[in-house]
Amino acid sequence: MGLVARFLEKNGFSTVVLTTTPEFNREIGFPRVAAIEYPYGRVVGAVNDAEGQRKVLKAALTVLETAGKPGQVVHLPFTWPEEARQTKWHPPEISPIVKMYLDEIKKTASEKRPESN
């Protein structure tokens, strides 16, 4: 996704990436990041929740207007309605890529979150 976003930006198209791993995405160079505290695989919201998904997408698009500098992370004001561990559709194990970078993601999140808004 980062390569596509950078390519589009280089060619005059503004981009915003909606993600659940904002610190990781900022570090690899996404131009604008809309961060959301949703579980993996449900970045726009719950299945069949068209209104909730519409709200998330509209909020993500506002990042194009509000992000003041490249690489800025804007945390969207949405929370998942249940504890992520209680979500029944999660696989029994986290993905290999997340597992590999989990400590780094947590460390980066704890260091950078307060200053990213």
Sine and cosine of phi, psi and omega as CSV:
sin_phi,cos_phi,sin_psi,cos_psi,sin_omega,cos_omega
0.00,0.00,-0.64,0.77,-0.02,-1.00
-0.88,0.48,-0.65,0.76,0.02,-1.00
-0.90,0.43,-0.66,0.75,0.02,-1.00
-0.91,0.42,-0.72,0.70,0.00,-1.00
-0.88,0.48,-0.71,0.71,0.01,-1.00
-0.91,0.42,-0.64,0.77,0.04,-1.00
-0.88,0.48,-0.74,0.67,0.00,-1.00
-0.89,0.46,-0.68,0.73,0.03,-1.00
-0.88,0.48,-0.68,0.73,0.01,-1.00
-0.87,0.48,-0.47,0.88,-0.03,-1.00
-0.98,-0.18,0.33,0.95,0.15,-0.99
1.00,-0.05,0.11,0.99,0.01,-1.00
-0.96,-0.27,0.80,-0.60,0.05,-1.00
-0.98,0.21,0.61,-0.79,-0.01,-1.00
-0.74,-0.67,0.39,-0.92,0.16,-0.99
-0.62,-0.78,0.67,-0.74,-0.01,-1.00
-0.93,-0.37,0.82,-0.57,0.05,-1.00
-1.00,-0.01,0.84,-0.55,-0.13,-0.99
-0.52,-0.86,0.39,-0.92,0.11,-0.99
-0.99,-0.13,-0.06,1.00,0.02,-1.00
-0.82,-0.57,0.92,0.38,-0.13,-0.99
-0.90,0.44,-0.65,0.76,-0.05,-1.00
-0.91,0.41,-0.66,0.75,0.04,-1.00
-0.88,0.47,-0.72,0.69,-0.03,-1.00
-0.92,0.39,-0.58,0.81,0.05,-1.00
-0.91,0.42,-0.66,0.76,-0.03,-1.00
-0.90,0.44,-0.50,0.87,0.00,-1.00
-1.00,-0.04,0.04,1.00,0.21,-0.98
0.98,-0.18,0.48,0.88,0.10,-1.00
-0.94,0.35,0.69,-0.72,-0.05,-1.00
-0.88,0.47,-0.74,0.67,0.03,-1.00
-0.67,-0.75,0.68,-0.73,-0.06,-1.00
-0.81,-0.59,0.79,-0.61,0.16,-0.99
-0.97,-0.23,0.92,-0.38,-0.05,-1.00
-1.00,-0.07,0.63,-0.78,0.01,-1.00
-0.67,-0.74,0.64,-0.77,-0.03,-1.00
-1.00,-0.03,0.87,0.50,0.03,-1.00
-0.90,-0.43,0.37,-0.93,0.03,-1.00
-0.93,0.38,0.40,-0.92,0.09,-1.00
-0.83,0.56,0.61,-0.80,0.03,-1.00
1.00,0.08,-0.12,0.99,0.00,-1.00
-0.74,-0.67,0.66,0.76,-0.13,-0.99
-0.88,0.48,-0.48,0.88,0.04,-1.00
-0.99,-0.13,-0.15,0.99,0.05,-1.00
0.71,-0.70,-0.13,-0.99,-0.05,-1.00
-0.95,0.30,0.47,-0.88,0.06,-1.00
-0.86,0.51,0.69,-0.73,0.04,-1.00
0.93,0.36,0.20,0.98,0.06,-1.00
-0.98,-0.19,0.95,0.32,-0.08,-1.00
-0.86,0.52,-0.66,0.75,-0.02,-1.00
-0.91,0.41,-0.70,0.72,0.04,-1.00
-0.90,0.44,-0.65,0.76,0.03,-1.00
-0.91,0.42,-0.64,0.77,0.04,-1.00
-0.88,0.48,-0.68,0.73,0.01,-1.00
-0.89,0.46,-0.67,0.74,0.01,-1.00
-0.89,0.45,-0.73,0.68,-0.02,-1.00
-0.90,0.44,-0.65,0.76,0.04,-1.00
-0.90,0.44,-0.67,0.75,0.03,-1.00
-0.90,0.44,-0.64,0.76,0.02,-1.00
-0.89,0.45,-0.64,0.77,0.01,-1.00
-0.92,0.40,-0.46,0.89,0.04,-1.00
-0.92,0.40,-0.33,0.94,0.04,-1.00
-0.88,0.47,-0.50,0.87,0.07,-1.00
-0.86,0.51,-0.56,0.83,-0.01,-1.00
-1.00,0.08,-0.55,0.83,-0.17,-0.98
-0.99,-0.13,-0.36,0.93,-0.01,-1.00
-0.92,0.38,0.87,-0.49,-0.09,-1.00
-1.00,0.09,-0.30,0.95,-0.05,-1.00
-0.47,-0.88,0.41,-0.91,0.04,-1.00
-0.86,0.51,0.62,-0.79,0.02,-1.00
1.00,0.10,-0.01,1.00,-0.03,-1.00
-0.95,0.32,0.64,-0.77,0.05,-1.00
-0.95,-0.30,0.80,-0.61,0.07,-1.00
-0.91,-0.41,0.87,-0.50,0.00,-1.00
-1.00,0.10,0.85,-0.52,0.00,-1.00
-0.97,0.22,0.51,-0.86,-0.13,-0.99
-1.00,0.07,0.71,0.70,-0.01,-1.00
-0.87,-0.49,0.57,-0.82,0.11,-0.99
-0.77,-0.64,0.57,-0.82,0.02,-1.00
-0.93,0.36,0.64,-0.77,-0.13,-0.99
-0.95,0.32,-0.09,1.00,0.04,-1.00
-0.61,-0.79,0.27,-0.96,0.07,-1.00
-0.87,0.49,0.69,-0.72,-0.03,-1.00
-0.82,0.57,-0.60,0.80,0.00,-1.00
-0.93,0.36,-0.34,0.94,0.00,-1.00
-1.00,0.02,-0.18,0.98,-0.02,-1.00
-0.91,0.41,0.84,-0.55,-0.18,-0.98
-0.97,0.24,-0.28,0.96,-0.06,-1.00
-1.00,-0.03,-0.02,1.00,0.01,-1.00
-0.90,0.43,0.60,-0.80,0.11,-0.99
-0.93,0.37,0.32,-0.95,-0.04,-1.00
-0.90,0.44,-0.41,0.91,0.03,-1.00
-0.77,-0.64,0.46,-0.89,0.07,-1.00
-0.94,0.33,0.34,-0.94,-0.05,-1.00
-0.90,0.44,0.47,-0.88,-0.02,-1.00
-0.85,0.53,-0.63,0.78,-0.02,-1.00
-0.93,0.37,-0.64,0.77,0.04,-1.00
-0.92,0.38,-0.68,0.74,0.02,-1.00
-0.85,0.53,-0.67,0.75,-0.03,-1.00
-0.91,0.42,-0.60,0.80,-0.08,-1.00
-0.96,-0.28,0.13,0.99,-0.14,-0.99
-0.84,0.54,-0.73,0.68,0.00,-1.00
-0.88,0.47,-0.66,0.75,0.02,-1.00
-0.91,0.41,-0.66,0.75,0.02,-1.00
-0.89,0.46,-0.72,0.69,0.00,-1.00
-0.89,0.45,-0.68,0.74,0.00,-1.00
-0.90,0.44,-0.73,0.68,-0.01,-1.00
-0.89,0.46,-0.66,0.75,0.01,-1.00
-0.88,0.47,-0.69,0.72,-0.04,-1.00
-0.94,0.34,-0.48,0.87,-0.01,-1.00
-0.99,0.15,-0.56,0.83,-0.20,-0.98
-0.94,-0.33,-0.29,0.96,-0.11,-0.99
-0.83,0.55,-0.74,0.67,-0.06,-1.00
-0.87,0.50,-0.49,0.87,-0.06,-1.00
-0.99,-0.11,0.02,1.00,-0.12,-0.99
-1.00,0.06,-0.15,0.99,0.01,-1.00
-1.00,0.03,0.00,0.00,0.00,0.00
